Amino acid sequence: MSVTLVHTGVSHTRIEYCIWEALNQAWPHSSTIARFGTKFSPAQEINSINSDLIISTSLEAAASVKCKENQLHMCYLEPLSSNQAPLNQQLINSLTKVEFVVPTKTLQNQNRDRFTSFVKPPVDTDFFCSGFEQRSEFYLLIVDGQWSASDQLAVNACQELGHSLSIAGISAEDLPQELQDHSLIEVLGPLDDQQLRDQYRLCSAVICPRDVDFDLSAVEAQSCGTPVVIYSDCEAARSVVCFEQNGLGSGIYFEEQTVASLVSAVRELELRPQRCQPVIGWCCAAQFSFHQFQISFNQAIAKEIAYRIQTAARKKLEQDQQDQGPAEERIAA
């Protein structure tokens, strides 16, 4: 089977590149069409005439693909996050020949008629793994996108607790001025994967304060055996086992997006750190591995192919019945 991967680099988030990397690992011999930056135009049609399967990674990429009836085109959407605009429903409805695969339940619920399969986002859990480093007394916040009020919540909570907070993924000039010289704040800036893994292995816990569908840092941290403090009322929290609710777990929830609620959760974690088990975190992260992503995506492809076969068989049966005519005509003949 010949495969073409189409990618536009629309959001420039870390999860976008994880999706792209996982697809390339799943189909290492595929043809790839990747356009990064701001010069991409959906008006530029991509002609993949020789491909049996086309996989695109955004609505913009899907809109640029021109495919034939015998080709299967599947679009794997990036998870919605707090710094992204809502999905363009008009564009979705216009792409009648595209089958959508979604990475989160929230996306699936937005349009059940068009979003036919659910496949969890990919995370490189082979690379993000635990080490032998001694943990230090600081908390870690990963900012993927612009600074938000939720991120400020982590700063305020650590300030009230008197704990150090390291902020990664965002440059100092993109932070509020008062944070750049704060005695408890260390701005690490954008990090490569190895540097980020080192921080996961060293910190006391990762704070995930945003209300998002999927939090890449929460899964990567658990894969490294690191506790996670995450806002409970978001879909991303489903990837974390809360030890308060289950006796043992991979992290703890805070119930409200307030400083008091986050401070309370951090204090509970500090009182009972033994209830966060690295092996539970690893099990939570394993469901997002590249290998599991490949299995689930292949199942989505098989599901769509089976549907097409059933649809074609039903149409053929209906056509045969029409060609035969009414029963009395067949008897007379």
LUMSE-240559 format. One line per 3 residues: number of its first residue (from 0); for each residue x, y, z of N, C-alpha, C, CB. Coordinates in steps of 0.2 Angstrom, whole numbers. Atoms other than C-alpha are relative to their C-alpha. Glycine has a CB too. Example, Ala and Ser with C-alpha at 12.3 -4.5 7.8 and 13.67 -1.06 7.14 Angstrom:
# LUMSE-240559
0) 4,-6,0,62,-22,39,4,6,0,-5,0,6 ~ -4,-6,-1,68,-5,36,-4,5,3,2,2,-7
This chain:
# LUMSE-240559
0) 4,-6,0,0,0,0,4,6,0,-5,0,6 ~ -4,-6,0,7,17,-5,-4,5,4,1,2,-7 ~ 2,-5,-5,5,31,8,3,7,-2,1,-2,7
3) -2,-7,0,6,50,7,-2,3,6,-2,4,-7 ~ 1,-4,-6,8,61,22,0,7,-2,5,-2,6 ~ 1,-7,1,2,79,21,0,4,6,-6,1,-5
6) 0,-4,-6,7,91,34,1,7,-1,6,-3,5 ~ -1,-7,2,6,110,35,4,4,5,-7,3,-1 ~ -3,-4,-6,14,115,52,-4,6,2,7,2,-3
9) 4,-6,-1,-1,126,56,1,3,7,-7,-2,-1 ~ 0,-2,-7,0,127,75,7,1,3,-4,-4,4 ~ -7,-1,-2,18,125,78,1,-2,8,3,7,-1
12) -1,3,-7,15,116,95,4,-6,0,-7,-1,3 ~ -4,6,0,25,102,101,-4,-7,-1,3,-1,8 ~ 5,6,1,10,89,100,0,0,-8,-6,1,3
15) 1,0,8,9,94,81,6,-4,-2,0,7,-3 ~ -6,3,2,27,88,79,0,-7,2,6,4,2 ~ 0,7,-2,24,72,89,-5,-4,-4,-3,0,7
18) 5,3,4,9,68,78,4,-2,-7,-6,4,-2 ~ -3,0,7,20,71,62,6,-6,1,3,6,-2 ~ -5,5,-1,34,60,69,-2,-7,1,5,2,7
21) 3,6,-1,23,46,75,-3,-3,-7,-6,0,5 ~ 3,2,7,15,45,57,6,-2,-4,-4,6,-3 ~ -6,2,4,32,45,49,3,-7,2,5,5,0
24) -2,7,-2,37,30,60,-4,-5,-2,1,1,8 ~ 5,5,1,21,21,57,1,-2,-8,-7,2,1 ~ -1,1,7,24,23,38,7,3,-3,-6,3,-4
27) -7,-2,1,43,25,36,1,1,-8,5,-4,3 ~ -1,-1,7,42,23,17,-5,4,-4,0,-8,-3 ~ 5,-4,3,28,35,13,3,6,-3,-5,2,5
30) -2,-7,3,29,50,2,-2,5,5,-3,1,-7 ~ 2,-5,-5,29,65,13,-1,7,-4,5,1,6 ~ 0,-7,2,23,83,9,-1,4,6,-7,1,-5
33) 0,-4,-6,27,95,23,1,7,-2,5,-3,5 ~ -1,-7,1,25,113,22,-1,4,7,-6,3,-5 ~ 0,-3,-7,30,123,38,0,8,-2,6,-2,4
36) -1,-7,0,29,142,41,-7,3,-2,5,2,-5 ~ 6,-4,1,16,155,35,-1,0,-8,1,7,2 ~ 1,0,7,18,152,16,-5,-5,-3,7,0,-4
39) 5,5,2,6,138,15,-7,3,-2,-1,-6,5 ~ 7,-2,2,-10,141,6,-4,-6,-2,1,5,-6 ~ 5,5,1,-25,129,6,-2,0,-8,-6,0,4
42) 2,-1,7,-28,135,-12,5,-4,-5,0,7,-2 ~ -4,4,4,-13,125,-18,-1,-7,1,8,1,2 ~ 2,7,0,-20,108,-22,6,-5,0,-5,-1,-5
45) -5,5,0,-9,93,-18,-3,-6,-4,2,-2,7 ~ 2,5,4,-11,79,-31,4,-6,2,0,2,-8 ~ -3,6,-2,-7,62,-24,-3,-6,-4,-1,-2,8
48) 3,4,5,-12,52,-39,2,-7,1,1,2,-7 ~ -2,7,-1,-2,36,-35,0,-3,7,8,0,-2 ~ 0,3,-7,-6,34,-17,-7,-3,1,0,6,5
51) 7,3,-2,-19,22,-10,-3,3,6,2,-8,2 ~ 2,-3,-6,-19,31,7,3,6,1,1,-5,6 ~ -2,-7,-2,-18,49,11,-1,2,7,-3,5,-5
54) 1,-2,-7,-16,55,29,2,7,0,4,-4,5 ~ -1,-7,-2,-17,74,33,0,1,7,-4,4,-4 ~ 0,-1,-7,-14,82,49,-3,6,3,8,0,3
57) 4,-6,-2,-25,97,49,-5,1,-5,5,7,1 ~ 5,-2,5,-40,104,41,3,4,-6,-6,5,3 ~ -3,-4,6,-29,116,30,3,-5,-4,5,5,3
60) -3,5,5,-19,101,24,-5,-4,-3,4,-5,5 ~ 5,4,3,-35,91,21,-3,3,-6,-5,-2,5 ~ 3,-4,6,-42,105,10,4,1,-6,-2,7,3
63) -4,-1,6,-27,105,-1,1,-6,-4,7,3,3 ~ -1,6,4,-28,87,-6,-5,-1,-5,0,-6,6 ~ 5,2,5,-36,82,-22,1,-8,-1,2,4,-7
66) 0,7,1,-40,63,-22,-5,-3,-4,0,-3,7 ~ 5,3,4,-49,51,-32,-5,-5,4,4,-5,-6 ~ 5,4,-3,-64,39,-28,3,-6,3,-5,-2,-5
69) -3,6,-3,-52,24,-25,5,1,5,3,-4,-6 ~ -5,-2,-5,-41,33,-13,-4,1,7,4,6,-2 ~ 3,-1,-7,-44,33,6,4,6,3,1,-6,4
72) -4,-6,-3,-40,51,13,-3,0,8,-2,6,-4 ~ 2,0,-7,-40,51,32,4,6,3,2,-6,4 ~ -3,-6,-3,-37,67,42,1,-1,8,-4,7,-2
75) 0,0,-7,-30,66,60,1,7,3,7,-5,2 ~ 0,-7,-3,-34,82,69,5,1,6,-7,2,1 ~ -4,-2,-6,-22,90,82,-5,1,6,4,6,-1
78) 4,-2,-6,-30,91,100,-1,7,1,3,-3,6 ~ 1,-7,-2,-38,107,104,3,2,6,-8,1,1 ~ -3,-2,-6,-29,117,117,-2,7,1,8,0,0
81) 2,-6,-2,-32,133,126,2,6,-5,1,2,7 ~ -3,-6,4,-22,144,114,-2,-1,-8,7,0,0 ~ 2,1,7,-31,138,98,-7,2,-1,1,-8,-2
84) 7,-2,1,-46,144,89,-4,-6,-1,0,4,-7 ~ 4,6,1,-61,133,87,0,-3,-7,-8,2,2 ~ 0,3,7,-63,121,73,-4,4,-5,-2,-7,0
87) 4,-3,5,-69,128,57,-5,-5,-3,5,2,-6 ~ 5,5,2,-85,118,55,-2,1,-7,-6,1,5 ~ 2,0,7,-89,125,38,5,-3,-5,0,8,-2
90) -6,3,3,-72,119,32,-1,-8,0,7,2,2 ~ 1,7,-2,-76,102,40,-5,-3,-5,-1,-2,7 ~ 6,3,4,-93,100,31,1,0,-7,-6,5,2
93) -2,0,8,-85,105,14,4,-6,-2,3,7,-1 ~ -5,6,2,-73,90,15,-4,-6,0,6,0,5 ~ 5,6,0,-86,77,10,4,-7,-1,-5,1,-5
96) -3,6,2,-73,64,4,6,-2,5,3,1,-7 ~ -5,1,-5,-62,65,20,-3,-4,6,3,7,2 ~ 2,3,-7,-63,53,35,4,3,5,0,-8,-1
99) -4,-3,-5,-58,61,51,1,-4,6,-4,6,3 ~ -2,4,-6,-49,53,65,2,5,5,6,-5,-1 ~ -1,-5,-5,-49,63,81,4,-3,6,-7,2,3
102) -4,2,-5,-37,62,96,-3,1,7,6,4,0 ~ 3,-2,-6,-49,68,110,-7,-1,0,2,7,3 ~ 8,1,0,-67,64,115,-3,6,-1,-2,-3,7
105) 4,-6,1,-71,82,116,-1,2,-8,4,6,3 ~ 0,-1,7,-67,84,97,-5,-5,-3,7,-1,-3 ~ 5,5,3,-77,68,93,-7,2,2,1,-7,3
108) 7,-2,-2,-92,75,103,-3,6,-4,0,1,7 ~ 2,-6,4,-92,91,92,-3,-2,-6,6,4,-1 ~ 3,2,6,-97,82,77,1,-8,-1,4,4,-6
111) 0,8,0,-101,63,79,-1,-2,-7,-5,-2,4 ~ 2,2,6,-107,62,61,6,0,-5,-5,4,-3 ~ -6,0,4,-90,66,53,6,-3,3,1,8,-2
114) -6,3,-3,-78,61,66,-1,-7,2,2,4,7 ~ 2,7,0,-78,42,63,4,-4,5,0,-2,-7 ~ -5,4,-4,-63,36,74,3,4,5,5,-4,-5
117) -3,-3,-6,-55,40,90,7,-4,1,-4,0,6 ~ -7,2,-1,-36,38,92,4,4,4,4,-1,-7 ~ -4,-4,-5,-26,44,107,6,3,-3,1,-4,6
120) -6,-4,3,-12,57,103,6,-4,1,0,7,3 ~ -6,3,-1,5,50,101,5,3,5,4,-2,-7 ~ -5,-3,-4,19,53,114,6,-5,0,-2,1,7
123) -6,4,0,37,46,113,2,-2,7,6,4,-3 ~ -1,2,-6,36,36,128,7,-4,1,-6,-4,2 ~ -6,4,0,52,26,123,6,5,2,2,-3,-6
126) -5,-5,-2,62,42,125,-1,3,7,0,6,-6 ~ 1,-3,-6,54,50,139,-1,-6,6,-7,4,0 ~ 0,6,-5,58,37,153,4,3,6,3,-6,-3
129) -3,-2,-6,64,38,171,7,-1,0,-3,-4,6 ~ -7,0,0,82,40,175,2,-2,8,4,6,-2 ~ -3,1,-7,93,39,191,2,6,4,6,-5,0
132) -2,-6,-3,94,57,195,-4,1,7,-2,6,-5 ~ 4,-2,-7,90,63,213,-4,6,-2,6,2,5 ~ 5,-5,2,75,74,212,1,6,5,-7,-2,2
135) -1,-6,-3,76,92,217,-6,3,3,4,5,-4 ~ 6,-3,-3,64,103,227,-2,6,-5,1,3,7 ~ 3,-5,4,57,113,212,-6,-3,-4,5,4,-4
138) 5,2,4,41,112,202,1,2,-7,-7,2,3 ~ -1,-1,7,40,112,183,-7,2,-4,3,-6,-3 ~ 6,-2,4,28,121,171,2,1,-7,-3,7,3
141) -1,0,7,28,118,153,-5,4,-4,0,-7,-3 ~ 5,-5,4,20,132,142,1,-2,-7,2,7,1 ~ 0,1,8,16,126,124,-5,5,-3,-3,-7,-1
144) 4,-6,3,10,142,116,1,6,4,-8,-2,0 ~ 0,-6,-3,6,159,123,-1,-1,8,-5,5,-3 ~ 2,0,-7,6,163,142,-7,2,1,5,6,3
147) 7,-1,-2,-11,162,150,-1,1,7,-4,-6,-3 ~ 2,-1,-7,-20,166,166,1,-7,4,-7,2,0 ~ 0,7,-3,-20,147,170,8,-1,2,-2,-6,-5
150) -7,1,-2,-1,147,169,2,5,6,5,2,-6 ~ -2,-4,-6,0,162,181,-3,-3,6,-4,7,-1 ~ 2,3,-6,-10,152,193,5,-5,3,-6,-5,-2
153) -6,4,-3,5,140,195,5,4,3,3,-4,-6 ~ -4,-5,-3,16,155,198,-2,2,7,1,6,-5 ~ 3,-3,-6,5,162,211,0,-5,6,-7,3,-1
156) 0,5,-5,3,145,220,7,-1,3,-3,-6,-3 ~ -7,1,-2,22,142,221,2,6,4,4,-1,-6 ~ -2,-6,-4,24,160,227,-3,-1,7,-2,6,-3
159) 3,0,-6,12,157,241,3,-6,4,-8,-2,0 ~ -3,6,-4,20,140,246,8,1,1,-1,-6,-5 ~ -8,-2,0,38,148,244,4,-5,-3,1,0,8
162) -4,6,3,43,134,232,2,3,-7,-5,-5,-2 ~ -3,-2,7,54,137,216,-4,-3,-5,7,-2,0 ~ 3,2,6,46,135,199,4,1,-6,-7,4,0
165) -4,-1,6,55,132,183,-5,0,-6,5,-6,-1 ~ 4,0,6,46,137,167,3,-1,-6,-4,8,0 ~ -3,2,6,50,129,151,-5,1,-6,3,-7,0
168) 4,-1,6,44,131,133,-2,6,-3,-6,-4,1 ~ 2,-6,2,42,149,132,6,5,2,-6,3,4 ~ -5,-4,-1,55,163,131,-1,5,5,2,4,-7
171) 1,-5,-5,58,176,144,-4,6,-2,7,2,3 ~ 3,-6,3,53,190,133,-8,-1,-1,3,2,-6 ~ 7,1,1,36,182,131,-4,-1,6,-1,-6,-4
174) 3,0,-7,33,182,150,-2,7,2,4,-4,4 ~ 2,-7,-3,25,196,160,7,2,4,-5,-1,6 ~ -6,-3,-3,39,207,166,2,-1,7,0,8,-1
177) -1,1,-7,37,204,184,3,-7,2,-6,1,4 ~ -3,6,-1,42,186,182,7,-1,-2,-4,-5,-4 ~ -6,0,3,58,189,173,6,0,5,1,5,-5
180) -5,-1,-5,67,194,189,-2,-3,7,2,7,1 ~ 3,3,-7,57,184,202,5,-5,3,-7,-3,-2 ~ -5,4,-4,67,176,215,-1,-8,0,1,2,7
183) 2,8,-1,57,159,215,-1,-2,-7,-6,0,4 ~ 1,3,6,56,158,196,6,0,-4,-5,5,-4 ~ -5,1,4,68,151,184,-3,-1,-7,5,-6,2
186) 2,0,7,65,154,165,5,-4,-4,-2,7,-3 ~ -4,5,4,72,139,155,0,1,-7,-2,-7,2 ~ 0,-1,7,66,145,139,-2,-7,-4,6,3,-3
189) 1,6,4,62,133,124,6,-5,1,0,2,-7 ~ -5,5,-1,71,116,127,-1,-5,-5,-1,-3,7 ~ 0,6,4,75,101,116,-2,-6,4,7,-1,-4
192) 3,6,-4,68,84,121,5,-2,5,-2,-5,-5 ~ -5,2,-5,84,79,130,0,4,6,7,-1,-3 ~ 0,-4,-5,84,94,140,-6,0,4,1,8,-2
195) 6,0,-3,66,93,144,-1,-7,4,-6,0,-5 ~ 0,6,-4,68,75,149,4,0,7,2,-6,-4 ~ -4,-1,-6,81,80,161,-4,4,6,7,4,-1
198) 4,-3,-4,69,92,169,-5,-4,3,-3,7,-3 ~ 5,5,-3,56,79,171,3,-4,5,-3,-4,-6 ~ -3,5,-5,68,68,180,2,3,6,6,-3,-3
201) -3,-4,-6,74,82,192,-5,3,4,5,5,-3 ~ 5,-4,-4,58,91,197,-4,-4,5,-5,3,-5 ~ 4,3,-5,47,87,212,-7,-3,-3,-2,4,6
204) 7,2,3,31,87,201,-1,5,-6,-6,0,5 ~ 2,-4,5,24,94,185,-7,3,1,1,-3,-7 ~ 7,-3,-1,10,107,186,-3,1,-6,1,7,4
207) 4,0,6,-3,106,173,-7,4,1,-2,-7,-4 ~ 6,-4,-2,-15,121,176,-5,1,-5,2,6,3 ~ 5,-2,6,-24,123,159,-6,-5,-1,4,0,-6
210) 6,4,2,-41,117,154,1,-2,-7,-7,4,2 ~ -1,2,7,-36,107,139,-2,-7,-1,8,1,-2 ~ 2,6,1,-41,92,130,6,-5,1,-3,-1,-8
213) -5,5,-1,-24,84,130,6,4,2,2,-3,-7 ~ -6,-3,-3,-8,89,140,6,-4,-1,-1,2,7 ~ -6,4,2,8,83,132,5,-1,6,4,3,-6
216) -4,0,-5,18,87,147,-2,-5,6,1,7,3 ~ 2,5,-5,7,77,159,2,-7,-2,-8,1,0 ~ -2,7,2,10,61,149,7,-1,0,-3,-1,-7
219) -7,1,0,28,64,146,3,0,7,4,6,-4 ~ -3,1,-7,31,67,165,-2,-6,3,-4,6,4 ~ 2,7,-3,21,51,170,5,-5,-3,-7,-1,-2
222) -4,5,3,32,42,157,7,0,3,0,1,-7 ~ -6,0,-4,47,48,167,-1,-1,7,3,7,-1 ~ 2,2,-7,39,43,183,-1,6,5,6,-4,3
225) 1,-6,-3,36,61,188,-7,1,2,3,6,-4 ~ 7,-2,-2,20,66,199,-2,6,-4,0,1,7 ~ 3,-5,4,8,77,190,-6,3,4,-3,-3,-7
228) 5,-3,-4,-3,90,198,-4,4,-6,3,6,5 ~ 3,-2,6,-17,93,185,-8,3,2,-1,-5,-5 ~ 7,-3,-1,-34,103,184,-5,-6,-1,-1,6,-4
231) 5,6,0,-48,90,187,-5,0,-6,-3,-2,6 ~ 5,-1,4,-61,97,176,2,1,-7,-5,6,2 ~ -2,0,7,-53,94,159,1,-7,-2,6,5,-1
234) -1,6,3,-51,80,147,7,-3,2,-2,0,-7 ~ -7,2,0,-32,80,149,1,-4,7,4,6,0 ~ 0,3,-7,-35,75,168,-1,-8,0,-4,3,5
237) 1,7,0,-41,58,162,6,-5,-1,-5,-2,-5 ~ -7,3,1,-23,53,158,4,-1,6,4,3,-5 ~ -4,1,-6,-18,54,176,-5,-3,5,1,7,3
240) 3,3,-6,-23,43,191,1,3,6,2,-8,0 ~ -1,-4,-6,-27,53,206,0,-4,6,-6,5,0 ~ -1,5,-6,-20,45,222,-5,2,5,7,1,3
243) 5,-1,-5,-33,54,232,-7,-4,-1,-2,8,0 ~ 6,4,2,-47,45,223,1,-7,0,-3,2,-6 ~ -1,7,1,-39,28,221,5,-3,5,3,-1,-7
246) -5,3,-5,-27,26,236,7,1,-2,-1,-7,1 ~ -6,-1,4,-12,25,224,-1,4,-6,4,-6,0 ~ 1,-3,7,-9,35,208,6,3,-3,-5,5,1
249) -6,-3,4,2,45,196,0,7,1,0,-2,-7 ~ 0,-7,-1,-3,62,202,-6,2,5,0,4,-6 ~ 5,-3,-4,-16,73,210,-4,5,-3,2,2,7
252) 4,-5,4,-31,83,204,-1,6,5,-7,-2,-1 ~ 3,-6,-4,-35,101,210,-7,2,-3,5,6,0 ~ 7,0,2,-54,104,209,-2,7,-4,-4,-1,5
255) 2,-7,2,-55,123,205,7,4,-3,-3,4,5 ~ -5,-4,2,-44,135,195,1,6,4,-1,2,-8 ~ -2,-5,-5,-39,145,210,6,-2,3,-6,1,5
258) -7,1,-3,-23,147,219,-1,-4,7,3,7,3 ~ 1,4,-6,-31,140,235,0,-7,-1,-6,2,4 ~ 1,7,2,-36,124,226,6,-3,-2,-5,-1,-5
261) -7,2,2,-19,122,218,5,-1,6,3,4,-5 ~ -4,1,-6,-10,125,234,-2,-6,4,0,7,4 ~ 2,6,-4,-20,112,243,2,-6,-3,-8,1,1
264) -2,6,4,-16,99,230,7,-1,1,-2,0,-7 ~ -7,0,-1,2,103,231,2,-3,7,4,6,-2 ~ -1,1,-7,2,102,250,-1,-8,1,-4,4,5
267) 2,7,-1,-7,85,249,5,-5,-3,-7,-1,-3 ~ -5,4,3,6,78,237,7,0,4,2,3,-7 ~ -6,0,-5,20,84,249,0,-4,6,2,7,1
270) 2,3,-7,12,76,264,1,-8,-2,-6,1,3 ~ 0,7,1,10,59,255,3,-2,-7,-7,-2,0 ~ -3,1,6,23,58,241,0,-8,-2,7,2,0
273) -1,7,1,24,39,243,-6,-3,-4,1,-4,6 ~ 6,2,3,6,37,236,0,1,-8,-6,3,3 ~ -1,-1,7,12,43,219,6,-6,-2,3,7,-2
276) -5,6,2,20,27,211,2,1,-8,-4,-7,1 ~ -3,-1,7,31,29,195,-3,-5,-4,7,0,0 ~ 2,5,5,25,12,188,-7,2,-2,0,-7,4
279) 7,-2,2,7,19,188,0,5,-5,-4,2,6 ~ -1,-5,5,13,34,179,2,-3,-7,5,5,2 ~ -3,3,6,22,23,166,-6,-3,-3,6,-5,2
282) 6,3,2,6,13,164,-5,5,-4,-3,-5,5 ~ 4,-5,3,-4,28,161,2,3,-7,-1,6,5 ~ -3,-3,6,8,35,148,0,-5,-6,7,2,2
285) -1,5,5,10,18,139,-6,0,-5,0,-7,3 ~ 6,0,5,-8,20,131,1,5,-5,-6,1,4 ~ -1,-5,5,-1,35,122,7,-1,-5,1,7,3
288) -6,1,3,15,27,115,-1,0,-8,3,-7,2 ~ 1,0,8,19,28,96,-2,-7,-2,8,1,-3 ~ 2,6,2,17,9,95,-8,-1,1,3,-6,4
291) 7,0,-1,-1,10,102,-4,5,-5,-2,2,7 ~ 2,-5,5,-4,25,91,-1,-4,-7,4,6,-1 ~ 0,4,6,0,14,76,-5,-5,-1,7,-3,-2
294) 5,5,0,-11,0,81,-7,3,-1,1,-4,7 ~ 7,-3,0,-26,11,84,-1,4,-7,0,6,6 ~ 1,-3,6,-23,21,68,-2,-5,-6,6,4,-2
297) 1,5,5,-22,5,58,-7,-3,1,5,-6,1 ~ 7,3,-1,-39,-1,66,-5,5,-3,-1,-1,8 ~ 4,-5,3,-46,16,61,-1,-1,-8,2,7,2
300) 0,2,7,-41,12,43,-4,-6,-2,8,0,-2 ~ 4,6,2,-48,-5,43,-7,1,1,3,-6,5 ~ 7,-1,-1,-64,1,50,-3,4,-6,-1,4,7
303) 3,-4,6,-66,13,36,0,-4,-6,4,6,-1 ~ 0,5,6,-61,0,23,-6,-5,0,7,-4,-1 ~ 6,5,-1,-74,-12,30,-6,3,-2,0,-3,7
306) 6,-3,2,-87,1,29,-1,1,-7,0,7,4 ~ 0,-1,7,-83,5,11,-2,-6,-4,7,3,-3 ~ 2,6,3,-84,-13,7,-7,-2,1,4,-6,2
309) 7,1,-1,-101,-15,15,-4,4,-4,-1,1,8 ~ 4,-5,4,-107,1,7,-1,-2,-8,2,7,0 ~ 0,2,7,-102,-5,-10,-4,-7,-2,7,-2,-3
312) 4,6,1,-110,-23,-8,-7,2,1,2,-5,6 ~ 7,-2,-1,-126,-15,-2,-3,4,-7,-1,5,6 ~ 2,-4,6,-126,-3,-17,-1,-5,-6,5,5,-2
315) 1,5,5,-123,-18,-29,-6,-4,1,6,-5,0 ~ 6,4,-1,-137,-28,-21,-6,4,-2,0,-2,7 ~ 6,-4,2,-149,-14,-23,0,1,-8,1,7,3
318) 0,-1,7,-143,-11,-41,-3,-7,-4,7,2,-3 ~ 2,6,3,-146,-30,-45,-7,-1,0,4,-6,3 ~ 7,1,-1,-163,-30,-38,-4,5,-5,-2,2,7
321) 4,-5,5,-168,-14,-49,1,-3,-7,4,6,1 ~ -1,3,6,-160,-23,-64,-5,-6,-2,7,-2,-2 ~ 5,6,0,-171,-39,-61,-7,2,-1,1,-4,6
324) 7,-2,0,-187,-29,-60,-5,-4,4,-2,-1,-7 ~ 5,4,-5,-203,-35,-51,0,-7,-2,-7,3,-1 ~ 0,7,1,-206,-53,-48,-4,-3,-5,-2,-3,7
327) 4,3,5,-220,-55,-60,3,1,-7,-7,4,0 ~ -3,-1,6,-210,-48,-74,6,-6,-1,4,7,-1 ~ -5,5,0,-196,-61,-70,-3,-7,-2,4,0,6
330) 4,6,1,-209,-75,-70,-2,0,-7,-6,-1,5 ~ 2,0,7,-216,-70,-87,6,-1,-5,-3,7,-1 ~ -5,1,4,-199,-69,-94,3,-7,-1,6,5,2
